[in-house]
C-alpha cells in the first residue's frame, strides 16, 4: 500500500517536475527559432536537395538545356527562399516576444491603476460620509474600479496564451515558464530607401520566382522558334512568355509599393518613439512636482499616487513605441529581403 501511494505521488508530481523555466532575450529567441525552427529546417533541407539535384544534372552530359535551367533555377530559388524564411520567422518571433512582454508590463500597470481606483473609492466613500460628495461620486468611483479590475483580469488571462504561442514557435515544451527580458533598444536604420530598392529582384522569393518563370518561358520561345517545330507550339510559348512577363511586372510593382510603405511606416514609428519619450519625461517632471508639493503640504498623497500611475503609463507608452519600431524593422526586413533588425544571423 505504501509503495502504491509513493508511485501515485510521483505520478502526480511528474508534470510539475517536467515544467521548466527559460530566460530569454529578444536576440536569444530569434536565434533559437532560426537554429531549430521547423520552417527554417525545411527550407535548409530543400536547398540542400536542390543543390544536389543541380550537381547531378551538371555532371550528366546528356542533360537537356531545359532540365539544366530548371535545376539552376531551383537551386537559386531555394537559396533565396531560405533567406526569406529566416526573415519571416524573425518577424514572427519578434511580434510574439513583444506581445508577451507587453502583456506582462500591462499587468503591472493595471495593478497600479486598480490600487489607485481603490484609494479613490475609499476617498469618495469618506467624502460621502462627510456629506461633501454624492452617492453618484461613489458609484462612478466603483464603476472605474470594476472596469480596471476586469482589464487586469483580462491581462492576466492573456499572458499565458501569448507565452504559449511564443514557446510553440521556439519549440519549447508546453507549460514552459518564460522569463522575458526587456527588448534592447531598436537599432538605427543605416540604409536608405534607394539602397533597399537596389537588387530587390534578387532578394525577394516572389520576384526571383516570377523572373525565373519569365526566363524559362523565353527559353521555350527560343527552342520553339525554328522550322521543325509546329507553329502552334511557338504561338503557345509566346503567349506563355507574355503572361509570365506581365506576372513579373505585377510582382515588381507590388514589391516596390510594399517596400515604400514599410519604409514610411518605419519612419513614422521612429518619430512616435521620440514623442513617447518626451511624454514620459513630462510625466516624470509632473511626478517630481507632486512629490515636492506633498512634502510642502500643498498636495495630498493620492495626488502623488495619481502622478505615479501617469508616469508608469507614460513609461509603458515608451515601451509600446519602441516595440512598434521593432515591428516596423521586422516588416521592412521582410519587404526588402534585407535584415535591418540586426537579429538574423
VMD Tcl script that draws the C-alpha trace (Angstrom):
set ca {
  {0.00 0.00 0.00}
  {2.83 2.37 0.84}
  {4.51 1.58 -2.48}
  {1.27 2.36 -4.34}
  {0.93 5.67 -2.52}
  {4.51 6.59 -3.34}
  {4.02 5.72 -7.01}
  {0.85 7.82 -7.16}
  {2.60 10.74 -5.53}
  {5.45 10.58 -8.02}
  {3.00 10.38 -10.91}
  {1.11 13.45 -9.73}
  {4.33 15.36 -9.20}
  {5.73 14.45 -12.62}
  {4.05 17.31 -14.57}
  {5.39 19.82 -12.05}
  {8.88 18.37 -12.29}
  {8.70 18.48 -16.09}
  {7.89 22.18 -16.11}
  {10.92 24.31 -16.85}
  {11.80 27.97 -16.66}
  {13.54 29.51 -19.64}
  {15.02 33.00 -19.52}
  {15.15 34.70 -22.89}
  {16.25 37.91 -24.51}
  {14.85 39.01 -27.85}
  {18.09 38.14 -29.72}
  {18.16 34.74 -27.99}
  {14.60 33.98 -29.06}
  {15.26 34.85 -32.69}
  {18.50 32.85 -32.75}
  {16.77 29.83 -31.25}
  {13.96 29.93 -33.82}
  {16.41 30.28 -36.71}
  {18.51 27.40 -35.44}
  {15.78 24.87 -34.67}
  {12.54 26.16 -36.19}
  {10.74 23.67 -38.46}
  {10.21 26.16 -41.31}
  {13.90 27.10 -41.44}
  {14.91 23.45 -41.15}
  {12.66 22.56 -44.06}
  {14.00 25.43 -46.16}
  {17.58 24.31 -45.47}
  {16.72 20.75 -46.47}
  {15.09 21.97 -49.68}
  {18.18 24.00 -50.52}
  {20.45 21.01 -49.98}
  {18.19 18.86 -52.14}
  {18.10 21.47 -54.93}
  {21.87 21.87 -54.84}
  {22.34 18.09 -55.02}
  {19.98 17.93 -57.99}
  {21.90 20.69 -59.75}
  {25.22 18.92 -59.23}
  {23.79 15.70 -60.62}
  {22.35 17.43 -63.68}
  {25.58 19.31 -64.33}
  {27.55 16.07 -64.10}
  {25.28 14.34 -66.62}
  {26.48 15.09 -70.17}
  {23.09 14.08 -71.58}
  {21.13 16.68 -69.59}
  {18.86 18.85 -71.76}
  {19.06 22.62 -71.61}
  {15.56 22.78 -70.10}
  {16.49 20.30 -67.38}
  {19.69 22.18 -66.59}
  {17.87 25.52 -66.50}
  {15.22 24.17 -64.15}
  {17.88 22.73 -61.85}
  {19.77 26.03 -61.81}
  {16.61 27.96 -61.10}
  {15.57 25.52 -58.40}
  {18.85 25.92 -56.54}
  {18.76 29.72 -56.84}
  {15.12 29.87 -55.71}
  {15.80 27.58 -52.74}
  {18.65 29.79 -51.59}
  {16.52 32.92 -51.74}
  {13.62 31.10 -50.08}
  {15.84 30.11 -47.15}
  {16.89 33.73 -46.65}
  {13.28 34.89 -46.90}
  {12.11 32.21 -44.49}
  {14.61 33.40 -41.91}
  {13.29 36.95 -42.19}
  {9.68 35.78 -41.91}
  {10.43 33.64 -38.87}
  {12.32 36.52 -37.25}
  {9.30 38.76 -37.81}
  {7.00 36.18 -36.20}
  {9.26 35.70 -33.17}
  {9.72 39.44 -32.70}
  {5.96 40.01 -32.80}
  {5.22 37.17 -30.36}
  {8.02 38.12 -27.96}
  {6.95 41.76 -27.84}
  {3.28 40.84 -27.38}
  {4.11 38.63 -24.39}
  {6.49 41.18 -22.88}
  {3.95 43.99 -23.24}
  {1.27 41.83 -21.64}
  {3.43 41.37 -18.55}
  {4.09 45.11 -18.38}
  {0.40 45.84 -18.82}
  {-0.41 43.66 -15.80}
  {1.90 45.77 -13.63}
  {0.31 48.95 -14.95}
  {-3.22 47.63 -14.39}
  {-2.32 46.62 -10.84}
  {-1.16 50.16 -10.12}
  {-4.35 51.58 -11.66}
  {-6.54 49.26 -9.57}
  {-4.71 50.30 -6.42}
  {-5.36 53.95 -7.31}
  {-9.03 53.24 -8.05}
  {-9.41 51.50 -4.70}
  {-7.97 54.57 -2.99}
  {-10.27 56.88 -4.95}
  {-13.28 54.76 -3.94}
  {-12.26 54.98 -0.30}
  {-11.96 58.76 -0.61}
  {-15.34 59.03 -2.31}
  {-16.96 56.97 0.44}
  {-15.33 59.10 3.11}
  {-16.47 62.29 1.38}
  {-20.00 60.90 1.11}
  {-19.99 60.15 4.83}
  {-18.80 63.71 5.50}
  {-21.58 64.95 3.20}
  {-19.19 66.69 0.79}
  {-19.87 64.24 -2.05}
  {-22.87 62.44 -3.52}
  {-23.73 58.79 -4.00}
  {-23.15 59.34 -7.71}
  {-19.49 60.15 -6.98}
  {-19.17 56.86 -5.12}
  {-20.92 54.98 -7.92}
  {-18.57 56.44 -10.52}
  {-15.52 55.51 -8.44}
  {-16.87 51.98 -8.04}
  {-17.50 51.69 -11.80}
  {-13.96 52.80 -12.60}
  {-12.62 50.24 -10.14}
  {-14.75 47.45 -11.59}
  {-13.69 48.31 -15.12}
  {-9.99 48.32 -14.31}
  {-10.27 45.13 -12.29}
  {-11.75 43.47 -15.36}
  {-8.93 44.81 -17.53}
  {-6.43 43.41 -15.03}
  {-8.13 40.01 -15.12}
  {-8.09 40.04 -18.93}
  {-4.39 40.93 -18.98}
  {-3.57 38.13 -16.56}
  {-5.53 35.65 -18.66}
  {-3.92 36.78 -21.90}
  {-0.30 36.50 -20.77}
  {-0.05 32.67 -20.62}
  {-1.71 32.40 -24.02}
  {0.85 34.74 -25.59}
  {3.72 32.95 -23.86}
  {2.43 29.60 -25.11}
  {2.38 30.90 -28.69}
  {5.99 32.03 -28.40}
  {7.00 28.74 -26.77}
  {5.50 26.76 -29.66}
  {7.36 28.85 -32.22}
  {10.61 28.26 -30.33}
  {9.97 24.53 -30.00}
  {9.77 24.65 -26.19}
  {7.71 22.25 -24.12}
  {4.10 23.01 -23.29}
  {3.89 24.76 -19.93}
  {7.37 26.25 -20.10}
  {7.64 29.29 -17.85}
  {9.16 32.07 -19.92}
  {11.11 34.89 -18.32}
  {11.40 37.58 -20.96}
  {13.96 40.34 -20.62}
  {13.18 43.84 -21.81}
  {13.88 44.16 -25.54}
  {17.05 46.08 -26.39}
  {16.81 49.50 -27.97}
  {15.93 49.17 -31.65}
  {18.84 49.86 -33.98}
  {19.02 52.96 -36.13}
  {18.30 52.35 -39.80}
  {21.58 52.77 -41.65}
  {20.36 52.20 -45.21}
  {18.31 54.44 -47.48}
  {15.19 53.52 -49.39}
  {17.20 53.62 -52.62}
  {19.71 51.22 -51.09}
  {16.95 48.78 -50.18}
  {15.39 49.07 -53.62}
  {18.68 48.19 -55.30}
  {18.85 44.47 -56.08}
  {15.38 43.83 -54.69}
  {14.58 41.49 -57.58}
  {17.42 39.18 -56.50}
  {16.42 39.00 -52.81}
  {12.65 38.53 -52.69}
  {11.48 34.94 -53.37}
  {8.35 36.15 -55.15}
  {10.37 38.29 -57.58}
  {13.01 35.62 -58.12}
  {10.36 33.02 -58.93}
  {8.49 35.41 -61.23}
  {11.71 36.31 -63.04}
  {12.58 32.64 -63.39}
  {9.16 31.98 -64.85}
  {9.72 34.68 -67.48}
  {13.25 33.41 -68.16}
  {12.09 29.84 -68.66}
  {9.21 30.99 -70.88}
  {11.70 32.95 -73.01}
  {13.82 29.79 -73.30}
  {10.80 27.86 -74.53}
  {10.21 30.52 -77.20}
  {13.81 30.26 -78.37}
  {13.62 26.49 -78.51}
  {10.36 26.60 -80.47}
  {11.42 29.32 -82.93}
  {12.63 27.13 -85.81}
  {11.40 25.46 -88.96}
  {10.95 22.00 -87.46}
  {8.61 22.91 -84.55}
  {4.87 23.36 -85.18}
  {3.80 26.99 -85.42}
  {1.14 26.42 -82.79}
  {3.80 25.34 -80.28}
  {5.68 28.60 -80.88}
  {2.48 30.63 -80.51}
  {1.66 28.92 -77.22}
  {5.20 29.58 -75.98}
  {4.92 33.24 -76.94}
  {1.61 33.55 -75.12}
  {3.12 31.92 -72.04}
  {6.04 34.34 -72.21}
  {3.74 37.37 -72.42}
  {1.78 36.11 -69.40}
  {4.97 35.47 -67.42}
  {6.28 38.94 -68.21}
  {3.00 40.50 -67.02}
  {3.19 38.46 -63.83}
  {6.75 39.66 -63.30}
  {5.81 43.29 -63.84}
  {2.88 42.98 -61.43}
  {5.11 41.35 -58.81}
  {7.69 44.10 -59.21}
  {5.11 46.85 -58.75}
  {3.61 45.14 -55.71}
  {7.02 44.59 -54.10}
  {8.06 48.19 -54.74}
  {4.85 49.51 -53.17}
  {5.19 47.24 -50.15}
  {8.77 48.34 -49.65}
  {7.91 52.04 -49.80}
  {5.02 51.57 -47.36}
  {7.22 49.63 -44.93}
  {9.91 52.30 -45.12}
  {7.40 55.09 -44.39}
  {5.92 53.07 -41.52}
  {9.38 52.73 -40.03}
  {9.98 56.48 -40.19}
  {6.61 57.10 -38.53}
  {7.42 54.57 -35.79}
  {10.73 56.30 -35.09}
  {9.02 59.67 -34.70}
  {6.48 58.17 -32.29}
  {9.31 56.84 -30.12}
  {10.67 60.36 -29.78}
  {7.21 61.71 -28.89}
  {6.63 58.95 -26.31}
  {9.97 59.74 -24.68}
  {9.04 63.40 -24.43}
  {5.71 62.49 -22.83}
  {7.47 60.20 -20.35}
  {9.87 63.00 -19.41}
  {6.91 65.33 -18.84}
  {5.19 62.73 -16.67}
  {8.33 62.29 -14.57}
  {8.55 66.05 -14.13}
  {4.91 66.15 -13.03}
  {5.60 63.35 -10.53}
  {8.55 65.23 -9.10}
  {6.36 68.32 -8.69}
  {3.62 66.32 -6.97}
  {6.14 64.83 -4.55}
  {7.52 68.28 -3.79}
  {4.01 69.64 -3.18}
  {3.24 66.69 -0.88}
  {6.38 67.45 1.12}
  {5.37 71.11 1.29}
  {1.89 70.18 2.47}
  {0.10 71.56 -0.60}
  {-0.85 68.20 -2.15}
  {-2.49 65.02 -0.92}
  {-0.88 61.59 -1.04}
  {-3.45 60.42 -3.57}
  {-2.27 63.13 -5.96}
  {1.24 61.66 -5.82}
  {-0.20 58.20 -6.37}
  {-2.08 59.52 -9.41}
  {1.12 61.09 -10.76}
  {2.96 57.82 -10.20}
  {0.39 55.92 -12.24}
  {0.55 58.52 -15.01}
  {4.35 58.25 -15.07}
  {4.05 54.47 -15.26}
  {1.57 54.81 -18.11}
  {3.94 57.13 -19.96}
  {6.83 54.71 -19.46}
  {4.65 51.93 -20.85}
  {3.93 54.19 -23.81}
  {7.67 54.35 -24.49}
  {7.84 50.56 -24.32}
  {4.97 50.25 -26.80}
  {6.50 52.80 -29.16}
  {9.88 51.06 -29.12}
  {8.20 47.70 -29.66}
  {6.30 49.12 -32.63}
  {9.64 50.30 -34.01}
  {10.96 46.74 -33.69}
  {7.88 45.50 -35.55}
  {8.43 48.09 -38.27}
  {12.06 47.00 -38.63}
  {10.97 43.37 -38.97}
  {8.35 44.28 -41.57}
  {10.88 46.31 -43.54}
  {13.29 43.37 -43.43}
  {10.68 41.09 -45.00}
  {9.65 43.70 -47.57}
  {13.25 44.41 -48.62}
  {14.77 40.96 -48.29}
  {17.47 42.57 -46.14}
  {17.79 42.20 -42.39}
  {17.63 45.64 -40.78}
  {16.89 44.31 -37.28}
  {20.42 43.05 -36.70}
  {18.97 39.83 -35.25}
  {19.11 37.47 -38.23}
  {22.38 35.59 -38.47}
}
mol new
graphics top color blue
foreach p $ca { graphics top sphere $p radius 0.5 }
foreach p [lrange $ca 0 end-1] q [lrange $ca 1 end] { graphics top cylinder $p $q radius 0.2 }
display resetview
